[in-house]
Amino acid sequence: MSENPIIVGISGASGATIAKATVDELLHREIPTVAVCSNGGKLVWQDELDVSFNQTLSEWQEYPMFNYYPINDLRAPIASGTFPAAGMVIVPCSMNSLASIAHGISNNLLLRSADVCLKENRNLTIVPRETPLHSIHLENMLTLSRMGVTILPPEPAFYLKPTSIDDIVKFVVSRIFVALQIDSELNQDLQYQQKAD
Ligand SMILES: Cc1cc2nc3c(=O)[nH]c(=O)nc-3n(C[C@H](O)[C@H](O)[C@H](O)COP(=O)(O)O)c2cc1C
């Protein structure tokens, strides 16, 4: 179990279900977790999960190791390099947030927390979601990759023959936990079993 908190940034790209599964798994393992969600993230949450972000938030707030700060709270502890974060994942990461982070723009708490991770050389994992990608998207990913950021697109492992969205989500969450160095290898409980032909 990680002693220092993991920050989960949720932005307005498609894939709210992956963000929810990531936070659920962190809390299930009693790992201290701090969440921050952009305004776009809240919109997509409602559209994709048919539940408000605030409803999910109130469920997470039942856990003592969970903290949440509003997107404009630039005085929050995670806005400072003195906050002892074990790392941060942005899941899903919109092209807007990706571009901002790649260019050092930090005018909301999600972006500022990511910028802090970069300047403090902490683990930063980005789950970018858009398709197709244009050259600026790709260049922004390359910029961050060269700075040590893990770029982890939420792609299905077709070779494992997924049969449900849940299969795909579990696989991506399993990859996120490895990228954050919580797990050293893909977790068999999170991964779905390879189906027999
Ligand atoms: C339902 C919905 C789905 C969206 N999906 C994506 C997406 O997959 N990738 C993306 O880059 N933007 C997507 N957007 C657009 C972003 O939400 C928008 O660019 C927003 O300004 C991002 O702001 P943020 O980075 O602060 O969250 C989506 C918007 C909506 C309403």
The ligand as a Tripos MOL2 file, in Angstrom:
@<TRIPOS>MOLECULE
LIG
   31    33     1     0     0
SMALL
NO_CHARGES

@<TRIPOS>ATOM
      1 C1        -19.7400   14.1530  -24.0680 C.3       1 LIG1
      2 C2        -18.4240   14.8000  -24.3810 C.ar      1 LIG1
      3 C3        -17.3610   14.0110  -24.7680 C.ar      1 LIG1
      4 C4        -16.1140   14.5870  -25.0600 C.ar      1 LIG1
      5 N1        -15.0840   13.7710  -25.4100 N.ar      1 LIG1
      6 C5        -13.8580   14.3060  -25.6330 C.ar      1 LIG1
      7 C6        -12.7550   13.4540  -25.9020 C.ar      1 LIG1
      8 O1        -12.8660   12.2320  -25.9780 O.2       1 LIG1
      9 N2        -11.5200   14.0270  -26.0310 N.ar      1 LIG1
     10 C7        -11.3390   15.3720  -25.9320 C.ar      1 LIG1
     11 O2        -10.2010   15.8200  -26.0510 O.2       1 LIG1
     12 N3        -12.3820   16.2170  -25.6870 N.ar      1 LIG1
     13 C8        -13.6290   15.7130  -25.5150 C.ar      1 LIG1
     14 N4        -14.6920   16.5400  -25.2360 N.ar      1 LIG1
     15 C9        -14.4700   17.9970  -25.2410 C.3       1 LIG1
     16 C10       -13.8880   18.5140  -23.9470 C.3       1 LIG1
     17 O3        -14.7620   18.2210  -22.8680 O.3       1 LIG1
     18 C11       -13.6580   20.0250  -24.0410 C.3       1 LIG1
     19 O4        -12.6180   20.2840  -24.9830 O.3       1 LIG1
     20 C12       -13.3370   20.6740  -22.7240 C.3       1 LIG1
     21 O5        -13.0830   22.0500  -22.9490 O.3       1 LIG1
     22 C13       -12.1580   20.0530  -22.0350 C.3       1 LIG1
     23 O6        -11.8740   20.8160  -20.8740 O.3       1 LIG1
     24 P1        -10.9630   20.2150  -19.7210 P.3       1 LIG1
     25 O7         -9.6600   19.8240  -20.3260 O.co2     1 LIG1
     26 O8        -10.8240   21.3310  -18.7520 O.co2     1 LIG1
     27 O9        -11.6980   19.0650  -19.1270 O.co2     1 LIG1
     28 C14       -15.9420   15.9850  -24.9530 C.ar      1 LIG1
     29 C15       -17.0190   16.7820  -24.5510 C.ar      1 LIG1
     30 C16       -18.2390   16.2000  -24.2710 C.ar      1 LIG1
     31 C17       -19.3920   17.0850  -23.8260 C.3       1 LIG1
@<TRIPOS>BOND
     1     1     2 1
     2     2     3 ar
     3     2    30 ar
     4     3     4 ar
     5     4     5 ar
     6     4    28 ar
     7     5     6 ar
     8     6     7 ar
     9     6    13 1
    10     7     8 2
    11     7     9 ar
    12     9    10 ar
    13    10    11 2
    14    10    12 ar
    15    12    13 ar
    16    13    14 ar
    17    14    15 1
    18    14    28 ar
    19    15    16 1
    20    16    17 1
    21    16    18 1
    22    18    19 1
    23    18    20 1
    24    20    21 1
    25    20    22 1
    26    22    23 1
    27    23    24 1
    28    24    25 2
    29    24    26 1
    30    24    27 1
    31    28    29 ar
    32    29    30 ar
    33    30    31 1
@<TRIPOS>SUBSTRUCTURE
     1 LIG1         1 GROUP 0 **** ****
